């Protein structure tokens, strides 16, 4: 039996099936990320209410996007899903490396030990403990946890799957844009713009 190159090429029906499967997988991954974001809301209500509200809106947005991916998989829908996921991933990486400049500072108590993001002195910058030369200043950087990594993996997989489903002209611009965003984050971090 010989194998021809024509036999290796997917026919239109199998290409449509593969596209549908990728869209369903992307939607399922969006729902997974939404469920994870819903799960962390109670802990963030106690720590910092704006973060809890953000996670609520994010979960609703991701669940809604999952529905749109299945019902209306137009290139614009794919682009919105991709770029919103890129934004969430960038925000996550920033929050876990340098800390968000608008988030309250964690003073070392840690989240699992009853610690809080909120500064101890109202209106103050810090908890009153001196920072000595050579000692790192406290940051609002969040610890990395298993649920964080699961949501991150889901969002990265969504980005990869949806970029592959884009028409060629959109795929090239989107891939280049994601690359430029990554370089910009690295450059900002290297020039101390993110810490």
N, CA, C and O of each residue as an XYZ file, in Angstrom:
780
protein
N       0.847     -1.166      0.000
C       0.000      0.000      0.000
C       0.895      1.231      0.000
O       1.820      1.342      0.804
N       0.612      2.141     -0.899
C       1.401      3.370     -0.969
C       0.579      4.520     -0.422
O      -0.646      4.573     -0.535
N       1.300      5.408      0.159
C       0.653      6.579      0.737
C       0.988      7.778     -0.130
O       2.158      8.101     -0.332
N      -0.021      8.421     -0.630
C       0.209      9.604     -1.449
C       0.040     10.838     -0.603
O      -0.538     10.796      0.483
N       0.551     11.941     -1.115
C       0.406     13.196     -0.372
C      -1.047     13.616     -0.302
O      -1.455     14.312      0.627
N      -1.831     13.193     -1.287
C      -3.252     13.552     -1.252
C      -3.960     12.887     -0.084
O      -4.883     13.460      0.495
N      -3.528     11.673      0.264
C      -4.157     10.964      1.369
C      -3.859     11.648      2.698
O      -4.634     11.524      3.646
N      -2.745     12.367      2.774
C      -2.370     13.052      4.014
C      -3.098     14.383      4.185
O      -3.171     14.913      5.294
N      -3.623     14.911      3.121
C      -4.298     16.203      3.186
C      -5.703     16.027      3.741
O      -6.432     15.153      3.273
N      -6.106     16.824      4.720
C      -7.470     16.698      5.233
C      -8.462     17.213      4.197
O      -8.217     18.211      3.520
N      -9.573     16.521      4.091
C     -10.626     16.993      3.205
C     -11.405     18.056      3.946
O     -11.247     18.225      5.155
N     -12.244     18.770      3.223
C     -12.965     19.881      3.832
C     -13.769     19.459      5.062
O     -13.820     20.193      6.048
N     -14.394     18.289      5.011
C     -15.190     17.819      6.146
C     -14.347     17.597      7.382
O     -14.745     17.993      8.478
N     -13.185     16.968      7.232
C     -12.347     16.724      8.401
C     -11.702     18.018      8.898
O     -11.443     18.157     10.093
N     -11.443     18.954      8.007
C     -10.913     20.251      8.421
C     -11.975     21.001      9.241
O     -11.655     21.628     10.250
N     -13.221     20.931      8.805
C     -14.305     21.574      9.555
C     -14.486     20.907     10.913
O     -14.742     21.581     11.911
N     -14.350     19.572     10.950
C     -14.460     18.857     12.226
C     -13.331     19.250     13.169
O     -13.553     19.432     14.366
N     -12.122     19.380     12.634
C     -10.975     19.775     13.459
C     -11.162     21.197     13.988
O     -10.843     21.484     15.142
N     -11.680     22.081     13.140
C     -11.956     23.454     13.560
C     -12.999     23.472     14.675
O     -12.837     24.171     15.675
N     -14.057     22.707     14.498
C     -15.131     22.649     15.502
C     -14.583     22.108     16.826
O     -14.911     22.626     17.893
N     -13.756     21.074     16.754
C     -13.158     20.492     17.961
C     -12.265     21.505     18.668
O     -12.289     21.599     19.895
N     -11.473     22.267     17.904
C     -10.606     23.292     18.496
C     -11.432     24.393     19.152
O     -11.060     24.901     20.210
N     -12.551     24.766     18.531
C     -13.427     25.778     19.131
C     -14.062     25.264     20.420
O     -14.151     25.994     21.407
N     -14.502     24.005     20.410
C     -15.086     23.419     21.620
C     -14.046     23.312     22.734
O     -14.343     23.577     23.899
N     -12.825     22.920     22.367
C     -11.753     22.831     23.363
C     -11.439     24.214     23.931
O     -11.235     24.361     25.136
N     -11.401     25.220     23.069
C     -11.141     26.596     23.530
C     -12.241     27.065     24.473
O     -11.970     27.682     25.502
N     -13.485     26.765     24.111
C     -14.614     27.158     24.964
C     -14.537     26.448     26.314
O     -14.779     27.065     27.352
N     -14.200     25.156     26.308
C     -14.082     24.411     27.562
C     -12.959     24.980     28.429
O     -13.102     25.078     29.648
N     -11.848     25.353     27.805
C     -10.731     25.945     28.555
C     -11.098     27.311     29.120
O     -10.677     27.664     30.221
N     -11.884     28.083     28.365
C     -12.370     29.381     28.873
C     -13.271     29.167     30.090
O     -13.186     29.909     31.068
N     -14.131     28.152     30.025
C     -15.013     27.855     31.157
C     -14.185     27.409     32.366
O     -14.476     27.796     33.497
N     -13.154     26.597     32.123
C     -12.272     26.185     33.219
C     -11.631     27.399     33.892
O     -11.616     27.492     35.119
N     -11.111     28.315     33.104
C     -10.508     29.529     33.669
C     -11.548     30.347     34.430
O     -11.255     30.892     35.494
N     -12.762     30.432     33.886
C     -13.836     31.181     34.558
C     -14.173     30.551     35.908
O     -14.351     31.266     36.894
N     -14.260     29.227     35.962
C     -14.572     28.530     37.216
C     -13.461     28.767     38.244
O     -13.741     28.982     39.424
N     -12.224     28.727     37.804
C     -11.099     28.987     38.718
C     -11.184     30.415     39.250
O     -10.964     30.651     40.438
N     -11.500     31.359     38.379
C     -11.606     32.750     38.828
C     -12.789     32.937     39.784
O     -12.706     33.734     40.718
N     -13.878     32.218     39.561
C     -14.990     32.258     40.517
C     -14.566     31.686     41.867
O     -14.955     32.197     42.917
N     -13.770     30.629     41.829
C     -13.342     29.957     43.053
C     -12.485     30.844     43.949
O     -12.516     30.687     45.169
N     -11.722     31.769     43.376
C     -10.831     32.597     44.196
C     -11.500     33.876     44.712
O     -10.893     34.632     45.470
N     -12.728     34.112     44.308
C     -13.409     35.343     44.747
C     -13.533     35.425     46.265
O     -13.192     36.467     46.825
N     -14.003     34.384     46.972
C     -14.161     34.519     48.431
C     -12.870     34.917     49.152
O     -12.909     35.750     50.057
N     -11.744     34.343     48.772
C     -10.478     34.706     49.423
C     -10.118     36.153     49.151
O      -9.574     36.835     50.019
N     -10.420     36.628     47.945
C     -10.080     38.012     47.609
C     -11.058     39.015     48.225
O     -10.702     40.178     48.414
N     -12.270     38.590     48.539
C     -13.204     39.488     49.236
C     -12.605     39.885     50.571
O     -12.704     41.041     50.982
N     -11.977     38.920     51.255
C     -11.374     39.196     52.558
C     -10.087     40.002     52.428
O      -9.770     40.800     53.310
N      -9.343     39.805     51.342
C      -8.049     40.452     51.198
C      -8.134     41.840     50.577
O      -7.597     42.811     51.109
N      -8.827     41.913     49.430
C      -8.889     43.186     48.704
C     -10.098     43.146     47.779
O     -10.060     42.490     46.738
N     -11.156     43.833     48.146
C     -12.437     43.765     47.442
C     -12.347     44.087     45.948
O     -13.013     43.412     45.162
N     -11.562     45.083     45.509
C     -11.480     45.332     44.067
C     -10.991     44.117     43.271
O     -11.421     43.912     42.135
N     -10.107     43.320     43.848
C      -9.642     42.110     43.153
C     -10.782     41.109     43.028
O     -10.928     40.465     41.989
N     -11.585     40.971     44.066
C     -12.724     40.052     44.012
C     -13.722     40.473     42.935
O     -14.241     39.635     42.197
N     -13.983     41.771     42.853
C     -14.899     42.287     41.823
C     -14.316     42.025     40.436
O     -15.031     41.609     39.525
N     -13.020     42.270     40.280
C     -12.357     42.011     39.006
C     -12.514     40.543     38.601
O     -12.850     40.247     37.454
N     -12.272     39.625     39.542
C     -12.394     38.203     39.230
C     -13.827     37.827     38.872
O     -14.048     36.945     38.042
N     -14.798     38.489     39.491
C     -16.194     38.234     39.135
C     -16.488     38.646     37.702
O     -17.082     37.883     36.941
N     -16.074     39.850     37.335
C     -16.266     40.307     35.954
C     -15.482     39.438     34.969
O     -15.975     39.128     33.884
N     -14.274     39.049     35.343
C     -13.453     38.212     34.475
C     -14.123     36.866     34.231
O     -14.161     36.388     33.097
N     -14.650     36.255     35.281
C     -15.314     34.953     35.142
C     -16.529     35.052     34.226
O     -16.735     34.194     33.367
N     -17.331     36.096     34.407
C     -18.508     36.293     33.549
C     -18.066     36.524     32.107
O     -18.659     35.973     31.180
N     -17.033     37.330     31.918
C     -16.523     37.595     30.573
C     -16.004     36.341     29.893
O     -16.274     36.112     28.714
N     -15.256     35.525     30.634
C     -14.716     34.305     30.045
C     -15.822     33.298     29.720
O     -15.774     32.641     28.681
N     -16.803     33.177     30.590
C     -17.916     32.270     30.313
C     -18.714     32.749     29.096
O     -19.120     31.946     28.256
N     -18.929     34.048     29.013
C     -19.637     34.608     27.853
C     -18.851     34.394     26.568
O     -19.428     34.077     25.528
N     -17.549     34.565     26.639
C     -16.707     34.352     25.462
C     -16.744     32.896     25.034
O     -16.704     32.605     23.838
N     -16.820     31.979     25.984
C     -16.914     30.550     25.648
C     -18.176     30.282     24.825
O     -18.143     29.529     23.852
N     -19.277     30.902     25.224
C     -20.527     30.734     24.477
C     -20.386     31.316     23.075
O     -20.811     30.694     22.101
N     -19.796     32.499     22.966
C     -19.612     33.122     21.654
C     -18.702     32.303     20.742
O     -18.921     32.246     19.532
N     -17.693     31.675     21.313
C     -16.788     30.863     20.499
C     -17.524     29.694     19.852
O     -17.211     29.298     18.729
N     -18.492     29.151     20.562
C     -19.244     28.020     20.026
C     -20.344     28.491     19.072
O     -20.575     27.873     18.033
N     -21.015     29.575     19.425
C     -22.162     30.030     18.626
C     -21.799     30.930     17.454
O     -22.428     30.838     16.400
N     -20.811     31.788     17.606
C     -20.440     32.748     16.558
C     -18.922     32.817     16.400
O     -18.300     33.802     16.801
N     -18.328     31.783     15.822
C     -16.863     31.755     15.703
C     -16.322     32.603     14.549
O     -15.551     32.124     13.717
N     -16.735     33.848     14.517
C     -16.276     34.814     13.514
C     -14.839     35.221     13.861
O     -14.470     35.177     15.034
N     -14.021     35.614     12.884
C     -12.650     36.058     13.207
C     -12.590     37.170     14.254
O     -11.656     37.207     15.055
N     -13.560     38.067     14.262
C     -13.567     39.138     15.282
C     -13.753     38.536     16.670
O     -13.114     38.976     17.625
N     -14.622     37.533     16.790
C     -14.816     36.853     18.072
C     -13.513     36.197     18.516
O     -13.129     36.281     19.683
N     -12.841     35.547     17.576
C     -11.567     34.904     17.907
C     -10.543     35.936     18.359
O      -9.815     35.713     19.326
N     -10.488     37.059     17.661
C      -9.533     38.115     18.028
C      -9.824     38.684     19.412
O      -8.901     38.923     20.190
N     -11.092     38.900     19.720
C     -11.451     39.413     21.054
C     -11.055     38.393     22.124
O     -10.515     38.763     23.167
N     -11.321     37.121     21.868
C     -10.956     36.076     22.838
C      -9.441     36.003     23.014
O      -8.944     35.875     24.133
N      -8.719     36.086     21.911
C      -7.253     36.022     21.977
C      -6.701     37.199     22.769
O      -5.939     37.014     23.718
N      -7.086     38.413     22.377
C      -6.482     39.590     22.999
C      -6.937     39.796     24.436
O      -6.177     40.321     25.250
N      -8.157     39.397     24.764
C      -8.559     39.486     26.169
C      -7.767     38.472     26.995
O      -7.396     38.757     28.133
N      -7.509     37.303     26.437
C      -6.696     36.304     27.135
C      -5.247     36.757     27.270
O      -4.620     36.534     28.305
N      -4.716     37.390     26.233
C      -3.357     37.936     26.314
C      -3.290     38.969     27.443
O      -2.329     38.989     28.212
N      -4.298     39.816     27.540
C      -4.332     40.818     28.606
C      -4.367     40.185     29.992
O      -3.679     40.640     30.906
N      -5.170     39.137     30.145
C      -5.262     38.453     31.441
C      -3.934     37.787     31.782
O      -3.483     37.857     32.926
N      -3.306     37.144     30.807
C      -2.007     36.504     31.039
C      -0.957     37.550     31.416
O      -0.178     37.337     32.344
N      -0.932     38.671     30.707
C       0.043     39.726     31.014
C      -0.175     40.273     32.425
O       0.783     40.490     33.167
N      -1.434     40.493     32.791
C      -1.747     40.983     34.135
C      -1.319     39.962     35.190
O      -0.788     40.330     36.238
N      -1.550     38.695     34.911
C      -1.145     37.635     35.842
C       0.375     37.624     36.031
O       0.865     37.604     37.160
N       1.104     37.636     34.932
C       2.569     37.591     35.007
C       3.083     38.811     35.768
O       3.977     38.692     36.606
N       2.528     39.961     35.481
C       2.934     41.185     36.172
C       2.675     41.063     37.669
O       3.525     41.426     38.483
N       1.485     40.546     38.032
C       1.122     40.451     39.444
C       1.976     39.440     40.198
O       2.139     39.550     41.413
N       2.525     38.451     39.485
C       3.322     37.418     40.135
C       4.816     37.697     40.101
O       5.586     37.009     40.771
N       5.234     38.685     39.340
C       6.672     38.983     39.261
C       7.015     40.282     39.972
O       7.835     40.288     40.890
N       6.409     41.360     39.567
C       6.754     42.656     40.132
C       5.698     43.172     41.094
O       5.982     44.028     41.932
N       4.507     42.667     40.979
C       3.408     43.185     41.779
C       2.762     44.359     41.061
O       3.436     45.162     40.416
N       1.463     44.442     41.185
C       0.732     45.528     40.538
C       0.908     46.806     41.339
O       0.756     46.785     42.561
N       1.225     47.922     40.685
C       1.487     49.161     41.418
C       0.260     49.708     42.143
O       0.398     50.492     43.082
N      -0.915     49.312     41.729
C      -2.134     49.823     42.361
C      -2.677     48.867     43.422
O      -3.669     49.175     44.083
N      -2.035     47.710     43.588
C      -2.490     46.743     44.596
C      -1.823     47.049     45.928
O      -0.678     47.502     45.962
N      -2.532     46.804     47.022
C      -1.914     47.002     48.341
C      -0.715     46.080     48.515
O      -0.637     45.025     47.886
N       0.213     46.483     49.367
C       1.443     45.736     49.597
C       1.185     44.620     50.596
O       0.530     44.830     51.617
N       1.709     43.419     50.295
C       1.678     42.304     51.227
C       2.914     42.429     52.110
O       4.027     42.581     51.607
N       2.726     42.368     53.392
C       3.836     42.614     54.315
C       4.430     41.338     54.885
O       4.927     41.319     56.010
N       4.374     40.282     54.104
C       5.068     39.081     54.513
C       4.235     38.083     55.284
O       4.721     36.989     55.573
N       3.010     38.405     55.627
C       2.206     37.456     56.381
C       1.771     36.292     55.511
O       1.564     35.188     56.013
N       1.630     36.524     54.212
C       1.217     35.461     53.291
C      -0.273     35.273     53.319
O      -0.933     35.570     54.316
N      -0.799     34.782     52.230
C      -2.250     34.626     52.116
C      -2.746     33.454     52.937
O      -3.818     33.532     53.537
N      -1.994     32.375     52.977
C      -2.454     31.184     53.671
C      -2.403     31.325     55.181
O      -3.068     30.556     55.875
N      -1.662     32.250     55.713
C      -1.513     32.404     57.161
C      -2.367     33.545     57.697
O      -2.067     34.101     58.754
N      -3.409     33.891     56.992
C      -4.286     34.953     57.459
C      -3.783     36.333     57.121
O      -4.292     37.322     57.648
N      -2.800     36.422     56.258
C      -2.244     37.714     55.874
C      -3.165     38.473     54.962
O      -4.160     37.936     54.475
N      -2.838     39.704     54.735
C      -3.677     40.570     53.935
C      -2.822     41.396     53.004
O      -1.651     41.659     53.278
N      -3.420     41.804     51.898
C      -2.754     42.727     50.991
C      -2.750     44.137     51.571
O      -1.904     44.955     51.209
N      -3.662     44.417     52.441
C      -3.913     45.776     52.875
C      -2.810     46.269     53.802
O      -2.413     45.575     54.738
N      -2.324     47.468     53.531
C      -1.282     48.071     54.373
C      -1.831     48.294     55.777
O      -3.016     48.585     55.942
N      -0.980     48.160     56.782
C      -1.415     48.272     58.173
C      -1.768     49.697     58.558
O      -2.684     49.899     59.356
N      -1.089     50.673     58.031
C      -1.365     52.068     58.379
C      -2.258     52.668     57.295
O      -1.908     52.672     56.115
N      -3.405     53.169     57.711
C      -4.320     53.753     56.752
C      -3.654     54.949     56.087
O      -3.189     55.868     56.760
N      -3.615     54.927     54.775
C      -2.997     56.015     54.029
C      -1.479     55.962     54.033
O      -0.823     56.808     53.424
N      -0.916     54.967     54.721
C       0.541     54.879     54.825
C       1.138     54.048     53.708
O       0.430     53.376     52.958
N       2.437     54.111     53.617
C       3.183     53.320     52.645
C       4.001     52.309     53.412
O       5.175     52.546     53.700
N       3.410     51.207     53.741
C       4.116     50.182     54.494
C       3.496     49.983     55.852
O       2.452     50.552     56.169
N       4.153     49.165     56.652
C       3.589     48.818     57.954
C       4.349     49.451     59.118
O       4.155     49.062     60.270
N       5.190     50.399     58.832
C       5.932     51.072     59.888
C       7.272     50.443     60.181
O       8.058     50.999     60.948
N       7.556     49.283     59.584
C       8.852     48.657     59.796
C       9.869     49.301     58.868
O       9.575     49.526     57.694
N      11.072     49.604     59.377
C      12.072     50.255     58.525
C      12.610     49.301     57.460
O      12.665     48.087     57.657
N      12.999     49.875     56.342
C      13.653     49.101     55.282
C      15.097     49.571     55.254
O      15.377     50.743     55.004
N      16.010     48.641     55.515
C      17.416     48.966     55.593
C      18.071     48.857     54.226
O      17.580     48.124     53.368
N      19.183     49.580     54.000
C      19.882     49.470     52.710
C      20.219     48.007     52.395
O      20.689     47.262     53.255
N      19.971     47.627     51.170
C      20.235     46.259     50.734
C      19.084     45.312     50.989
O      19.091     44.182     50.502
N      18.091     45.758     51.749
C      16.928     44.934     52.034
C      15.864     45.234     50.988
O      15.621     46.394     50.656
N      15.244     44.207     50.480
C      14.202     44.397     49.475
C      12.969     45.018     50.115
O      12.550     44.635     51.207
N      12.413     45.966     49.422
C      11.174     46.579     49.893
C      10.023     45.610     49.661
O      10.058     44.828     48.711
N       9.000     45.650     50.519
C       7.855     44.774     50.298
C       7.168     45.138     48.983
O       7.127     46.303     48.587
N       6.642     44.138     48.332
C       5.929     44.371     47.080
C       4.527     43.808     47.196
O       4.185     43.131     48.165
N       3.735     44.101     46.200
C       2.393     43.540     46.159
C       2.361     42.293     45.283
O       1.286     41.857     44.870
N       3.538     41.709     44.994
C       3.592     40.498     44.178
C       2.868     39.361     44.890
O       3.056     39.127     46.084
N       2.050     38.675     44.135
C       1.259     37.568     44.658
C       2.050     36.272     44.571
O       2.882     36.121     43.676
N       1.809     35.334     45.481
C       2.446     34.023     45.349
C       1.774     33.224     44.224
O       0.615     33.464     43.886
N       2.509     32.287     43.662
C       1.978     31.431     42.601
C       1.388     30.184     43.253
O       2.006     29.574     44.126
N       0.191     29.817     42.820
C      -0.454     28.628     43.359
C      -0.898     27.688     42.250
O      -0.870     28.055     41.076
N      -1.307     26.482     42.612
C      -1.701     25.500     41.595
C      -2.922     25.938     40.776
O      -2.974     25.691     39.571
N      -3.892     26.578     41.409
C      -5.049     27.058     40.652
C      -4.644     28.164     39.681
O      -5.150     28.235     38.562
N      -3.728     29.024     40.119
C      -3.214     30.077     39.230
C      -2.622     29.460     37.969
O      -2.904     29.890     36.851
N      -1.797     28.442     38.181
C      -1.114     27.817     37.056
C      -2.099     27.093     36.140
O      -1.906     27.061     34.924
N      -3.150     26.513     36.713
C      -4.165     25.846     35.889
C      -4.893     26.860     35.011
O      -5.117     26.613     33.826
N      -5.264     28.010     35.601
C      -5.935     29.055     34.818
C      -4.988     29.604     33.754
O      -5.398     29.833     32.616
N      -3.736     29.815     34.118
C      -2.750     30.319     33.162
C      -2.584     29.344     31.998
O      -2.572     29.756     30.838
N      -2.457     28.052     32.306
C      -2.301     27.042     31.243
C      -3.524     27.028     30.330
O      -3.391     26.915     29.111
N      -4.714     27.142     30.916
C      -5.936     27.162     30.106
C      -5.956     28.372     29.183
O      -6.299     28.255     28.007
N      -5.590     29.531     29.713
C      -5.606     30.755     28.902
C      -4.545     30.720     27.799
O      -4.794     31.173     26.682
N      -3.377     30.187     28.110
C      -2.342     30.062     27.075
C      -2.770     29.086     25.978
O      -2.509     29.319     24.798
N      -3.425     27.996     26.371
C      -3.910     27.034     25.378
C      -4.997     27.658     24.503
O      -5.043     27.407     23.299
N      -5.866     28.465     25.100
C      -6.900     29.162     24.327
C      -6.239     30.063     23.286
O      -6.637     30.069     22.121
N      -5.241     30.816     23.707
C      -4.541     31.715     22.780
C      -3.956     30.912     21.617
O      -4.141     31.273     20.455
N      -3.255     29.832     21.931
C      -2.606     29.030     20.888
C      -3.626     28.428     19.925
O      -3.449     28.495     18.709
N      -4.685     27.845     20.464
C      -5.699     27.227     19.606
C      -6.380     28.242     18.704
O      -6.567     28.002     17.511
N      -6.749     29.378     19.283
C      -7.489     30.363     18.502
C      -6.621     31.057     17.463
O      -7.103     31.402     16.384
N      -5.348     31.265     17.775
C      -4.449     31.850     16.768
C      -4.364     30.920     15.559
O      -4.340     31.380     14.418
N      -4.320     29.618     15.812
C      -4.255     28.658     14.713
C      -5.526     28.671     13.862
O      -5.483     28.343     12.677
N      -6.643     29.045     14.460
C      -7.912     29.056     13.725
C      -8.150     30.342     12.936
O      -9.059     30.410     12.109
N      -7.341     31.344     13.193
C      -7.516     32.616     12.478
C      -7.176     32.471     11.002
O      -6.322     31.662     10.639
N      -7.838     33.249     10.145
C      -7.394     33.325      8.748
C      -5.953     33.832      8.705
O      -5.518     34.560      9.596
N      -5.223     33.446      7.670
C      -3.778     33.723      7.585
C      -3.429     35.184      7.820
O      -2.479     35.472      8.547
N      -4.176     36.124      7.221
C      -3.802     37.536      7.376
C      -3.925     38.000      8.821
O      -3.102     38.789      9.287
N      -4.944     37.520      9.540
C      -5.101     37.876     10.952
C      -4.078     37.141     11.810
O      -3.564     37.698     12.780
N      -3.783     35.902     11.459
C      -2.852     35.094     12.244
C      -1.478     35.738     12.292
O      -0.855     35.795     13.352
N      -0.998     36.225     11.149
C       0.338     36.834     11.101
C       0.390     38.077     11.981
O       1.312     38.228     12.782
N      -0.584     38.962     11.842
C      -0.594     40.197     12.634
C      -0.772     39.904     14.123
O      -0.145     40.542     14.968
N      -1.621     38.946     14.432
C      -1.857     38.610     15.836
C      -0.616     37.987     16.464
O      -0.232     38.359     17.572
N       0.007     37.056     15.779
C       1.233     36.433     16.297
C       2.320     37.476     16.518
O       2.998     37.471     17.546
N       2.480     38.365     15.551
C       3.477     39.431     15.701
C       3.128     40.356     16.864
O       4.012     40.773     17.613
N       1.855     40.676     17.016
C       1.423     41.533     18.114
C       1.681     40.909     19.476
O       2.119     41.588     20.405
N       1.408     39.611     19.594
C       1.666     38.906     20.852
C       3.166     38.911     21.152
O       3.581     39.111     22.294
N       3.964     38.689     20.120
C       5.419     38.703     20.280
C       5.897     40.075     20.755
O       6.727     40.162     21.660
N       5.383     41.137     20.156
C       5.765     42.501     20.542
C       5.345     42.782     21.983
O       6.099     43.400     22.735
N       4.151     42.337     22.376
C       3.706     42.530     23.766
C       4.652     41.823     24.738
O       4.998     42.371     25.785
N       5.065     40.612     24.388
C       6.004     39.883     25.235
C       7.331     40.606     25.362
O       7.891     40.712     26.453
N       7.833     41.104     24.239
C       9.094     41.864     24.275
C       8.949     43.134     25.102
O       9.863     43.504     25.840
N       7.812     43.798     24.983
C       7.583     45.021     25.753
C       7.584     44.728     27.251
O       8.139     45.502     28.031
N       6.970     43.620     27.660
C       6.963     43.254     29.080
C       8.380     42.981     29.572
O       8.759     43.411     30.661
N       9.157     42.264     28.767
C      10.541     41.969     29.145
C      11.347     43.262     29.238
O      12.123     43.454     30.174
N      11.155     44.151     28.252
C      11.894     45.417     28.250
C      11.511     46.276     29.456
O      12.380     46.872     30.093
N      10.230     46.342     29.768
C       9.802     47.122     30.940
C      10.400     46.545     32.225
O      10.855     47.285     33.098
N      10.392     45.258     32.323
C      10.944     44.604     33.518
C      12.449     44.873     33.612
O      12.970     45.143     34.694
N      13.131     44.798     32.489
C      14.588     44.986     32.466
C      14.967     46.430     32.798
O      16.029     46.679     33.369
N      14.113     47.365     32.447
C      14.425     48.776     32.726
C      13.788     49.268     34.011
O      13.686     50.473     34.245
N      13.362     48.331     34.839
C      12.796     48.640     36.162
C      11.452     49.314     36.080
O      11.025     49.931     37.056
N      10.769     49.225     34.963
C       9.454     49.823     34.843
C       8.361     49.012     35.491
O       7.254     49.513     35.687
N       8.650     47.747     35.833
C       7.624     46.889     36.438
C       7.925     46.522     37.870
O       7.316     45.595     38.402
N       8.836     47.209     38.505
C       9.032     46.860     39.930
C       9.276     48.057     40.783
O       9.457     47.927     41.993
